[in-house]
């Protein structure tokens, strides 16, 4: 399977080298192309993921017209996972905003997309997340893996973190 794995700017993206290594060792049947959003680059580097994954890594941003990344990935991928998925990316996906190569690549294909939200304190219970979750649940090409209770890195309030990447892979396998 050819998998595009989008890493967004949730603080748990710092653990992506662990997951990239796990994916390479446990699922050699999956060829992975990683896209790191500019906000994720604050927590994890392309070099760290590239080193442990053996896969291609690009920044999920428009860098010029010489390489239409969204077209290349749309032609190549069999599935996509957004892990961890920030509320910002989750909202853009639900609204149909295609302002990055990953969002446009998925909007131009019919491949399954699995989204694993990692949310800040208070977001899980509030209207923006609830509304966008319902919108995405109505789409046949998107699976939302419910976040799990977690401890916030920046607050004493409880938060909801992305479910383990293994859960997202299982859901993609089943799609």
TIRO-2110 file (N, C-alpha, C; in Angstrom, 1 decimal):
// TIRO-2110
0.8, -1.2, 0.0, N, 1, A
0.0, 0.0, 0.0, CA, 1, A
0.9, 1.2, 0.0, C, 1, A
0.5, 2.2, -0.8, N, 2, A
1.2, 3.5, -0.8, CA, 2, A
0.4, 4.5, 0.1, C, 2, A
1.0, 4.9, 1.2, N, 3, A
0.4, 5.7, 2.2, CA, 3, A
1.0, 7.1, 2.3, C, 3, A
0.1, 8.1, 2.2, N, 4, A
0.6, 9.5, 2.5, CA, 4, A
0.2, 9.7, 4.0, C, 4, A
1.2, 10.1, 4.8, N, 5, A
1.0, 10.3, 6.2, CA, 5, A
1.3, 11.8, 6.5, C, 5, A
0.2, 12.5, 6.8, N, 6, A
0.3, 14.0, 7.1, CA, 6, A
0.5, 14.2, 8.6, C, 6, A
1.6, 14.9, 8.9, N, 7, A
1.9, 15.2, 10.3, CA, 7, A
1.6, 16.7, 10.5, C, 7, A
0.6, 16.9, 11.4, N, 8, A
0.3, 18.3, 11.7, CA, 8, A
0.9, 18.8, 13.0, C, 8, A
0.6, 20.1, 13.4, N, 9, A
1.3, 20.7, 14.5, CA, 9, A
0.9, 20.5, 15.9, C, 9, A
0.2, 19.4, 16.2, N, 10, A
-0.1, 19.0, 17.5, CA, 10, A
1.2, 18.6, 18.2, C, 10, A
1.3, 18.9, 19.5, N, 11, A
2.6, 18.7, 20.2, CA, 11, A
3.0, 17.2, 20.1, C, 11, A
2.1, 16.3, 20.0, N, 12, A
2.4, 14.9, 19.9, CA, 12, A
3.1, 14.5, 18.6, C, 12, A
3.2, 15.4, 17.7, N, 13, A
3.9, 15.2, 16.4, CA, 13, A
5.4, 15.0, 16.8, C, 13, A
5.8, 15.4, 17.9, N, 14, A
7.2, 15.2, 18.4, CA, 14, A
7.6, 13.7, 18.5, C, 14, A
6.5, 12.8, 18.6, N, 15, A
6.7, 11.4, 18.7, CA, 15, A
6.7, 10.7, 17.3, C, 15, A
6.6, 11.4, 16.2, N, 16, A
6.5, 10.8, 14.9, CA, 16, A
7.7, 10.0, 14.5, C, 16, A
8.9, 10.3, 14.9, N, 17, A
10.0, 9.4, 14.6, CA, 17, A
9.8, 8.0, 15.2, C, 17, A
9.3, 7.9, 16.4, N, 18, A
9.0, 6.6, 17.0, CA, 18, A
8.0, 5.9, 16.1, C, 18, A
6.9, 6.5, 15.7, N, 19, A
5.9, 5.9, 14.9, CA, 19, A
6.4, 5.6, 13.5, C, 19, A
7.2, 6.4, 12.9, N, 20, A
7.8, 6.2, 11.6, CA, 20, A
8.7, 4.9, 11.7, C, 20, A
9.4, 4.8, 12.7, N, 21, A
10.3, 3.6, 12.9, CA, 21, A
9.4, 2.4, 13.1, C, 21, A
8.4, 2.5, 13.9, N, 22, A
7.5, 1.3, 14.1, CA, 22, A
6.8, 0.9, 12.8, C, 22, A
6.3, 1.9, 12.0, N, 23, A
5.7, 1.5, 10.8, CA, 23, A
6.6, 0.8, 9.8, C, 23, A
7.9, 1.3, 9.8, N, 24, A
8.9, 0.7, 8.9, CA, 24, A
9.2, -0.8, 9.3, C, 24, A
9.3, -1.0, 10.6, N, 25, A
9.6, -2.3, 11.1, CA, 25, A
8.4, -3.3, 11.1, C, 25, A
7.2, -2.8, 11.4, N, 26, A
6.1, -3.7, 11.6, CA, 26, A
5.2, -3.8, 10.3, C, 26, A
5.3, -2.9, 9.4, N, 27, A
4.5, -2.9, 8.2, CA, 27, A
5.3, -2.6, 7.0, C, 27, A
6.2, -3.6, 6.7, N, 28, A
7.1, -3.4, 5.5, CA, 28, A
6.2, -3.4, 4.2, C, 28, A
5.0, -3.8, 4.2, N, 29, A
4.1, -3.8, 3.1, CA, 29, A
3.6, -2.4, 2.7, C, 29, A
3.9, -1.4, 3.6, N, 30, A
3.4, 0.0, 3.4, CA, 30, A
4.6, 0.9, 3.0, C, 30, A
4.5, 1.5, 1.8, N, 31, A
5.4, 2.5, 1.4, CA, 31, A
4.8, 3.9, 1.8, C, 31, A
5.6, 4.7, 2.5, N, 32, A
5.1, 5.9, 3.1, CA, 32, A
5.7, 7.1, 2.6, C, 32, A
4.9, 8.1, 2.3, N, 33, A
5.4, 9.4, 2.0, CA, 33, A
4.9, 10.4, 3.0, C, 33, A
5.7, 11.0, 3.8, N, 34, A
5.3, 11.9, 4.9, CA, 34, A
5.2, 13.3, 4.4, C, 34, A
4.2, 14.0, 4.9, N, 35, A
4.1, 15.4, 4.6, CA, 35, A
4.0, 16.1, 6.0, C, 35, A
4.9, 17.0, 6.3, N, 36, A
4.9, 17.7, 7.5, CA, 36, A
4.4, 19.1, 7.3, C, 36, A
3.4, 19.5, 8.1, N, 37, A
2.9, 20.9, 8.0, CA, 37, A
3.9, 21.8, 8.6, C, 37, A
3.9, 23.1, 8.2, N, 38, A
4.9, 24.0, 8.8, CA, 38, A
4.7, 24.1, 10.3, C, 38, A
3.5, 24.0, 10.8, N, 39, A
3.4, 24.0, 12.3, CA, 39, A
4.0, 22.8, 12.9, C, 39, A
3.9, 21.6, 12.3, N, 40, A
4.5, 20.4, 12.8, CA, 40, A
6.0, 20.5, 12.9, C, 40, A
6.6, 21.3, 12.0, N, 41, A
8.1, 21.5, 12.0, CA, 41, A
8.6, 22.1, 13.2, C, 41, A
7.7, 22.7, 14.0, N, 42, A
8.1, 23.3, 15.3, CA, 42, A
8.4, 22.2, 16.3, C, 42, A
7.9, 21.0, 16.1, N, 43, A
8.0, 19.9, 17.1, CA, 43, A
8.8, 18.7, 16.5, C, 43, A
8.9, 18.6, 15.2, N, 44, A
9.6, 17.4, 14.6, CA, 44, A
10.3, 17.9, 13.3, C, 44, A
11.4, 17.3, 13.0, N, 45, A
12.1, 17.7, 11.7, CA, 45, A
11.9, 16.6, 10.7, C, 45, A
11.9, 17.1, 9.4, N, 46, A
11.9, 16.2, 8.3, CA, 46, A
13.0, 15.2, 8.3, C, 46, A
14.2, 15.7, 8.7, N, 47, A
15.4, 14.8, 8.7, CA, 47, A
15.2, 13.7, 9.7, C, 47, A
14.6, 13.9, 10.9, N, 48, A
14.4, 12.9, 11.9, CA, 48, A
13.5, 11.8, 11.3, C, 48, A
12.4, 12.2, 10.7, N, 49, A
11.5, 11.2, 10.1, CA, 49, A
12.1, 10.5, 9.0, C, 49, A
12.8, 11.2, 8.1, N, 50, A
13.4, 10.6, 6.9, CA, 50, A
14.5, 9.6, 7.4, C, 50, A
15.2, 9.9, 8.4, N, 51, A
16.3, 9.0, 8.9, CA, 51, A
15.7, 7.6, 9.4, C, 51, A
14.6, 7.7, 10.1, N, 52, A
14.1, 6.4, 10.7, CA, 52, A
13.1, 5.7, 9.8, C, 52, A
12.5, 6.4, 8.9, N, 53, A
11.4, 5.8, 8.1, CA, 53, A
11.9, 5.2, 6.8, C, 53, A
12.9, 5.8, 6.2, N, 54, A
13.4, 5.4, 4.9, CA, 54, A
12.4, 5.9, 3.8, C, 54, A
11.4, 6.6, 4.2, N, 55, A
10.4, 7.1, 3.2, CA, 55, A
10.7, 8.6, 2.8, C, 55, A
10.0, 9.0, 1.8, N, 56, A
10.1, 10.4, 1.4, CA, 56, A
9.4, 11.3, 2.4, C, 56, A
9.9, 12.5, 2.5, N, 57, A
9.4, 13.5, 3.4, CA, 57, A
9.4, 14.9, 2.7, C, 57, A
8.2, 15.5, 2.7, N, 58, A
8.1, 16.9, 2.1, CA, 58, A
7.4, 17.7, 3.1, C, 58, A
7.5, 19.0, 2.9, N, 59, A
6.7, 20.0, 3.7, CA, 59, A
5.4, 20.2, 3.0, C, 59, A
4.3, 20.2, 3.8, N, 60, A
3.0, 20.3, 3.2, CA, 60, A
2.7, 21.8, 3.0, C, 60, A
3.3, 22.3, 2.0, N, 61, A
3.2, 23.7, 1.7, CA, 61, A
3.5, 23.9, 0.2, C, 61, A
3.0, 25.0, -0.4, N, 62, A
3.2, 25.3, -1.8, CA, 62, A
4.6, 25.9, -1.9, C, 62, A
5.5, 25.2, -2.6, N, 63, A
6.9, 25.7, -2.7, CA, 63, A
7.3, 26.1, -4.1, C, 63, A
6.4, 26.0, -5.0, N, 64, A
6.6, 26.4, -6.4, CA, 64, A
5.8, 25.6, -7.4, C, 64, A
6.0, 25.8, -8.6, N, 65, A
5.2, 25.1, -9.6, CA, 65, A
6.0, 24.0, -10.3, C, 65, A
7.3, 23.9, -10.0, N, 66, A
8.1, 22.9, -10.7, CA, 66, A
7.6, 21.5, -10.4, C, 66, A
7.1, 21.2, -9.2, N, 67, A
6.6, 19.9, -8.8, CA, 67, A
5.2, 20.0, -8.3, C, 67, A
4.2, 19.6, -9.0, N, 68, A
2.9, 19.6, -8.5, CA, 68, A
2.7, 18.5, -7.5, C, 68, A
3.1, 18.7, -6.3, N, 69, A
3.1, 17.6, -5.3, CA, 69, A
1.7, 17.0, -5.1, C, 69, A
0.7, 17.8, -5.1, N, 70, A
-0.7, 17.2, -4.9, CA, 70, A
-1.1, 16.3, -6.0, C, 70, A
-0.6, 16.5, -7.3, N, 71, A
-0.9, 15.6, -8.4, CA, 71, A
-0.1, 14.4, -8.3, C, 71, A
1.2, 14.5, -8.0, N, 72, A
2.0, 13.3, -7.9, CA, 72, A
1.5, 12.4, -6.8, C, 72, A
1.2, 13.0, -5.6, N, 73, A
0.7, 12.2, -4.5, CA, 73, A
-0.7, 11.6, -4.8, C, 73, A
-1.5, 12.4, -5.4, N, 74, A
-2.9, 11.9, -5.8, CA, 74, A
-2.8, 10.7, -6.7, C, 74, A
-1.8, 10.7, -7.6, N, 75, A
-1.7, 9.5, -8.5, CA, 75, A
-1.0, 8.3, -7.8, C, 75, A
-0.2, 8.6, -6.8, N, 76, A
0.5, 7.5, -6.2, CA, 76, A
-0.2, 6.8, -5.0, C, 76, A
-0.9, 7.6, -4.2, N, 77, A
-1.4, 7.1, -2.9, CA, 77, A
-2.6, 6.1, -3.0, C, 77, A
-2.6, 5.2, -2.1, N, 78, A
-3.8, 4.3, -2.0, CA, 78, A
-4.6, 4.7, -0.7, C, 78, A
-4.0, 5.5, 0.1, N, 79, A
-4.7, 5.9, 1.3, CA, 79, A
-3.9, 7.0, 2.0, C, 79, A
-4.6, 7.7, 2.9, N, 80, A
-4.0, 8.9, 3.6, CA, 80, A
-4.4, 8.8, 5.1, C, 80, A
-3.4, 9.2, 5.9, N, 81, A
-3.7, 9.3, 7.3, CA, 81, A
-3.2, 10.7, 7.8, C, 81, A
-4.0, 11.4, 8.6, N, 82, A
-3.5, 12.6, 9.2, CA, 82, A
-3.3, 12.3, 10.7, C, 82, A
-2.1, 12.4, 11.1, N, 83, A
-1.7, 12.0, 12.5, CA, 83, A
-0.5, 12.8, 13.0, C, 83, A
-0.7, 13.4, 14.1, N, 84, A
-1.9, 13.8, 14.8, CA, 84, A
-2.6, 14.9, 14.0, C, 84, A
-3.9, 15.0, 14.1, N, 85, A
-4.6, 16.0, 13.3, CA, 85, A
-5.0, 17.2, 14.3, C, 85, A
-4.5, 18.3, 14.0, N, 86, A
-4.9, 19.5, 14.8, CA, 86, A
-6.3, 19.9, 14.5, C, 86, A
-6.9, 20.7, 15.4, N, 87, A
-8.3, 21.2, 15.2, CA, 87, A
-8.3, 22.1, 14.0, C, 87, A
-7.2, 22.8, 13.7, N, 88, A
-7.1, 23.7, 12.5, CA, 88, A
-7.2, 22.8, 11.2, C, 88, A
-6.4, 21.8, 11.1, N, 89, A
-6.5, 21.0, 9.9, CA, 89, A
-7.8, 20.3, 9.8, C, 89, A
-8.3, 19.7, 10.9, N, 90, A
-9.6, 19.1, 11.0, CA, 90, A
-10.7, 20.0, 10.4, C, 90, A
-10.7, 21.2, 10.9, N, 91, A
-11.7, 22.2, 10.4, CA, 91, A
-11.6, 22.5, 8.9, C, 91, A
-10.4, 22.7, 8.5, N, 92, A
-10.2, 23.0, 7.0, CA, 92, A
-10.7, 21.8, 6.2, C, 92, A
-10.4, 20.6, 6.7, N, 93, A
-10.9, 19.4, 5.9, CA, 93, A
-12.4, 19.3, 5.9, C, 93, A
-13.0, 19.6, 7.0, N, 94, A
-14.5, 19.5, 7.1, CA, 94, A
-15.1, 20.6, 6.2, C, 94, A
-14.5, 21.8, 6.1, N, 95, A
-15.0, 22.9, 5.3, CA, 95, A
-14.7, 22.8, 3.9, C, 95, A
-13.9, 21.8, 3.5, N, 96, A
-13.5, 21.7, 2.1, CA, 96, A
-12.5, 22.7, 1.6, C, 96, A
-11.7, 23.2, 2.5, N, 97, A
-10.6, 24.2, 2.2, CA, 97, A
-9.4, 23.4, 1.7, C, 97, A
-9.0, 23.7, 0.5, N, 98, A
-7.9, 22.9, -0.1, CA, 98, A
-6.7, 23.8, -0.3, C, 98, A
-6.2, 24.4, 0.8, N, 99, A
-5.1, 25.3, 0.7, CA, 99, A
-3.7, 24.8, 0.9, C, 99, A
-3.6, 23.4, 0.9, N, 100, A
-2.3, 22.8, 1.0, CA, 100, A
-2.2, 21.6, 0.1, C, 100, A
-1.0, 21.1, -0.2, N, 101, A
-0.9, 20.0, -1.1, CA, 101, A
-1.6, 18.7, -0.6, C, 101, A
-1.6, 18.5, 0.7, N, 102, A
-2.3, 17.3, 1.2, CA, 102, A
-3.8, 17.4, 1.1, C, 102, A
-4.3, 18.6, 1.4, N, 103, A
-5.8, 18.7, 1.3, CA, 103, A
-6.3, 18.6, -0.2, C, 103, A
-5.5, 19.2, -1.1, N, 104, A
-5.9, 19.2, -2.5, CA, 104, A
-5.7, 17.8, -3.0, C, 104, A
-4.6, 17.1, -2.6, N, 105, A
-4.4, 15.7, -3.1, CA, 105, A
-5.6, 14.8, -2.8, C, 105, A
-6.0, 14.9, -1.5, N, 106, A
-7.1, 14.1, -1.1, CA, 106, A
-8.4, 14.5, -1.8, C, 106, A
-8.7, 15.8, -1.9, N, 107, A
-9.9, 16.3, -2.6, CA, 107, A
-10.0, 15.9, -4.1, C, 107, A
-8.8, 15.5, -4.6, N, 108, A
-8.8, 15.2, -6.0, CA, 108, A
-8.7, 13.7, -6.3, C, 108, A
-9.0, 12.9, -5.2, N, 109, A
-9.0, 11.4, -5.3, CA, 109, A
-10.2, 10.8, -4.6, C, 109, A
-10.3, 9.5, -4.7, N, 110, A
-11.3, 8.8, -3.9, CA, 110, A
-10.7, 7.9, -2.9, C, 110, A
-9.4, 8.0, -2.6, N, 111, A
-8.8, 7.1, -1.6, CA, 111, A
-9.3, 7.4, -0.2, C, 111, A
-9.3, 6.4, 0.6, N, 112, A
-9.7, 6.6, 2.0, CA, 112, A
-8.8, 7.5, 2.8, C, 112, A
-9.3, 8.2, 3.7, N, 113, A
-8.6, 9.1, 4.6, CA, 113, A
-9.0, 8.8, 6.0, C, 113, A
-8.0, 8.6, 6.8, N, 114, A
-8.2, 8.4, 8.3, CA, 114, A
-7.6, 9.5, 9.0, C, 114, A
-8.4, 10.1, 9.9, N, 115, A
-8.0, 11.3, 10.6, CA, 115, A
-8.0, 11.0, 12.1, C, 115, A
-6.9, 11.3, 12.8, N, 116, A
-6.8, 11.0, 14.2, CA, 116, A
-6.5, 12.3, 15.0, C, 116, A
-7.6, 13.0, 15.4, N, 117, A
-7.4, 14.3, 16.0, CA, 117, A
-6.7, 14.2, 17.4, C, 117, A
-5.8, 15.2, 17.6, N, 118, A
-5.2, 15.5, 18.8, CA, 118, A
-5.6, 16.9, 19.2, C, 118, A
-6.4, 17.0, 20.3, N, 119, A
-7.1, 18.3, 20.6, CA, 119, A
-6.6, 19.0, 21.8, C, 119, A
-6.7, 20.3, 21.9, N, 120, A
-6.3, 21.0, 23.1, CA, 120, A
-7.4, 20.9, 24.1, C, 120, A
-7.1, 21.3, 25.4, N, 121, A
-8.1, 21.3, 26.4, CA, 121, A
-9.4, 22.0, 26.0, C, 121, A
-10.5, 21.4, 26.3, N, 122, A
-11.8, 22.0, 26.0, CA, 122, A
-12.3, 21.8, 24.6, C, 122, A
-11.5, 21.5, 23.6, N, 123, A
-12.0, 21.4, 22.2, CA, 123, A
-12.9, 20.3, 22.0, C, 123, A
-12.7, 19.1, 22.6, N, 124, A
-13.5, 17.9, 22.4, CA, 124, A
-15.0, 18.1, 22.6, C, 124, A
-15.3, 18.9, 23.6, N, 125, A
-16.6, 19.1, 24.1, CA, 125, A
-17.3, 20.3, 23.4, C, 125, A
-16.6, 21.1, 22.6, N, 126, A
-17.1, 22.4, 22.1, CA, 126, A
-17.6, 22.3, 20.6, C, 126, A
-18.4, 23.2, 20.3, N, 127, A
-19.1, 23.2, 19.0, CA, 127, A
-18.3, 23.1, 17.7, C, 127, A
-17.1, 23.8, 17.6, N, 128, A
-16.4, 23.7, 16.4, CA, 128, A
-16.0, 22.2, 16.1, C, 128, A
-15.4, 21.5, 17.1, N, 129, A
-15.1, 20.1, 16.9, CA, 129, A
-16.3, 19.2, 16.6, C, 129, A
-17.3, 19.4, 17.4, N, 130, A
-18.5, 18.6, 17.3, CA, 130, A
-19.2, 18.7, 15.9, C, 130, A
-19.3, 20.0, 15.5, N, 131, A
-19.9, 20.2, 14.1, CA, 131, A
-19.0, 19.6, 13.0, C, 131, A
-17.7, 19.9, 13.1, N, 132, A
-16.8, 19.3, 12.0, CA, 132, A
-16.8, 17.8, 12.0, C, 132, A
-16.8, 17.2, 13.2, N, 133, A
-16.8, 15.8, 13.3, CA, 133, A
-18.0, 15.2, 12.7, C, 133, A
-19.2, 15.8, 12.9, N, 134, A
-20.4, 15.3, 12.2, CA, 134, A
-20.3, 15.4, 10.7, C, 134, A
-19.8, 16.5, 10.3, N, 135, A
-19.6, 16.7, 8.8, CA, 135, A
-18.7, 15.6, 8.2, C, 135, A
-17.6, 15.4, 8.9, N, 136, A
-16.7, 14.4, 8.3, CA, 136, A
-17.3, 13.0, 8.4, C, 136, A
-18.0, 12.7, 9.5, N, 137, A
-18.6, 11.3, 9.6, CA, 137, A
-19.6, 11.0, 8.5, C, 137, A
-20.2, 12.0, 7.9, N, 138, A
-21.2, 11.8, 6.8, CA, 138, A
-20.5, 11.5, 5.5, C, 138, A
-19.2, 11.7, 5.4, N, 139, A
-18.4, 11.4, 4.2, CA, 139, A
-18.0, 10.0, 4.2, C, 139, A
-18.2, 9.3, 3.0, N, 140, A
-17.9, 7.9, 2.9, CA, 140, A
-16.4, 7.6, 2.8, C, 140, A
-15.6, 8.7, 2.4, N, 141, A
-14.2, 8.5, 2.2, CA, 141, A
-13.3, 8.8, 3.3, C, 141, A
-13.9, 9.3, 4.5, N, 142, A
-13.2, 9.7, 5.6, CA, 142, A
-13.6, 9.0, 6.9, C, 142, A
-12.6, 8.5, 7.6, N, 143, A
-12.8, 7.9, 8.9, CA, 143, A
-12.2, 8.7, 10.0, C, 143, A
-12.9, 9.0, 11.0, N, 144, A
-12.4, 9.8, 12.2, CA, 144, A
-12.2, 8.8, 13.3, C, 144, A
-10.9, 8.7, 13.7, N, 145, A
-10.6, 7.8, 14.9, CA, 145, A
-10.7, 8.7, 16.1, C, 145, A
-11.6, 8.4, 17.0, N, 146, A
-11.9, 9.2, 18.2, CA, 146, A
-10.6, 9.4, 19.0, C, 146, A
-10.4, 10.6, 19.4, N, 147, A
-9.2, 10.9, 20.3, CA, 147, A
-9.4, 10.3, 21.7, C, 147, A
-8.3, 10.1, 22.4, N, 148, A
-8.4, 9.5, 23.7, CA, 148, A
-8.1, 10.5, 24.8, C, 148, A
-8.6, 10.3, 26.0, N, 149, A
-8.3, 11.2, 27.1, CA, 149, A
-6.8, 11.3, 27.3, C, 149, A
-6.3, 12.5, 27.5, N, 150, A
-4.8, 12.7, 27.6, CA, 150, A
-4.6, 13.9, 28.6, C, 150, A
-3.4, 14.0, 29.0, N, 151, A
-2.9, 15.1, 29.8, CA, 151, A
-2.4, 16.2, 28.9, C, 151, A
-2.9, 17.4, 29.1, N, 152, A
-2.4, 18.5, 28.3, CA, 152, A
-0.9, 18.8, 28.7, C, 152, A
-0.1, 19.2, 27.7, N, 153, A
1.2, 19.6, 28.0, CA, 153, A
1.3, 21.0, 28.5, C, 153, A
0.3, 21.8, 28.3, N, 154, A
0.3, 23.2, 28.7, CA, 154, A
-0.7, 23.6, 29.7, C, 154, A
-1.5, 22.7, 30.2, N, 155, A
-2.7, 23.1, 31.0, CA, 155, A
-2.9, 22.0, 32.1, C, 155, A
-3.6, 22.4, 33.1, N, 156, A
-4.0, 21.4, 34.1, CA, 156, A
-5.4, 20.8, 33.7, C, 156, A
-6.0, 21.4, 32.7, N, 157, A
-7.3, 20.8, 32.2, CA, 157, A
-7.0, 19.5, 31.4, C, 157, A
-8.0, 18.7, 31.3, N, 158, A
-7.8, 17.4, 30.5, CA, 158, A
-7.9, 17.8, 29.1, C, 158, A
-7.3, 17.0, 28.3, N, 159, A
-7.3, 17.2, 26.8, CA, 159, A
-7.6, 15.8, 26.2, C, 159, A
-7.7, 15.8, 24.9, N, 160, A
-7.9, 14.6, 24.1, CA, 160, A
-6.8, 14.4, 23.1, C, 160, A
-6.0, 13.4, 23.2, N, 161, A
-4.9, 13.2, 22.3, CA, 161, A
-5.2, 12.2, 21.2, C, 161, A
-4.4, 12.2, 20.1, N, 162, A
-4.6, 11.3, 19.0, CA, 162, A
-4.5, 9.9, 19.5, C, 162, A
-5.4, 9.0, 19.1, N, 163, A
-5.3, 7.6, 19.4, CA, 163, A
-4.0, 7.1, 18.8, C, 163, A
-3.5, 5.9, 19.3, N, 164, A
-2.3, 5.4, 18.7, CA, 164, A
-2.3, 5.2, 17.2, C, 164, A
-1.2, 5.4, 16.5, N, 165, A
-1.2, 5.3, 15.1, CA, 165, A
-1.6, 3.9, 14.7, C, 165, A
-1.4, 2.9, 15.5, N, 166, A
-1.8, 1.5, 15.2, CA, 166, A
-3.3, 1.5, 14.9, C, 166, A
-4.1, 2.3, 15.7, N, 167, A
-5.6, 2.3, 15.5, CA, 167, A
-5.9, 2.9, 14.1, C, 167, A
-5.2, 4.0, 13.7, N, 168, A
-5.4, 4.6, 12.4, CA, 168, A
-5.1, 3.6, 11.3, C, 168, A
-4.0, 2.9, 11.4, N, 169, A
-3.6, 1.9, 10.4, CA, 169, A
-4.6, 0.8, 10.3, C, 169, A
-5.1, 0.3, 11.4, N, 170, A
-6.2, -0.7, 11.4, CA, 170, A
-7.4, -0.2, 10.7, C, 170, A
-7.8, 1.1, 10.9, N, 171, A
-9.0, 1.6, 10.3, CA, 171, A
-8.8, 1.8, 8.8, C, 171, A
-7.5, 2.2, 8.4, N, 172, A
-7.2, 2.3, 7.0, CA, 172, A
-7.3, 0.9, 6.3, C, 172, A
-6.7, -0.1, 7.0, N, 173, A
-6.7, -1.4, 6.4, CA, 173, A
-8.2, -1.9, 6.2, C, 173, A
-9.1, -1.5, 7.1, N, 174, A
-10.5, -2.0, 7.0, CA, 174, A
-11.3, -1.2, 6.0, C, 174, A
-10.8, 0.0, 5.6, N, 175, A
-11.5, 0.9, 4.6, CA, 175, A
-11.6, 0.3, 3.2, C, 175, A
END
